[in-house]
Amino acid sequence: MSLQPLTPLQKRVLDFIRAELGAGRLAPTYRELAHLTCTAGDAFRVVTALEEKGYITRSKERRNRSIRLTPDAETYTVRLSPEVNVRLAAHTAAWASTPEAVISQAVAEYLGRHP
């Protein structure tokens, strides 16, 4: 599934939600998101847009802290420089691999060395 692009504010809010959930904390409340959006009402509107675009889900009752990332939202898009892109293409062709597999392995190895 291809997700719709985000505004800069929506991306900041989504990144904050990812960070909170990724650290094992509860999903943030609208009040906690307000430091990114100005008001809790603005936070509600941004979260609603994220849900409509398919990045998150909320419980039907929209209870506090019910925000969850969708599987598609757990991926990241990275823009590579042209020279890195050429080297990546050459590497994947030589090793009969995919760019996703090479990048995933490189990130895992990097994080293993830099906890």
Phi, psi and omega in degrees: 000133178263122182277150177290149179295156181254152169285163177304321180293317179299321178296317178299316180295315179298318178298321178295316179298315177303315182296316180297311181292323179294333178274004178083012178269169176291157175299144182290155174275168177297324178296320178292328178282343184299334179294343176266335189243353183096310181224162177295327177296317176297319179299318178300317180295320179293317179296321177298318178296320178297322178292316180296328180276354174091014181274331182222167169230158174226158177297155181302326180280352182054046179292161176305139174063028181264007181290133175226144175283143172279159179304322180293332182281351180274005177257160180238149174252128182235129177268120181264149176292156181303319181292323176292321180298319178296315180295321179296317179298317179296318180296313182294324177293318182293327185255009180050050182240187175243154177302322181298318181294318180295314181294317179300316179294318180297318179294316179300316179295319179298313181294330177294328179273339184230071183293000000 
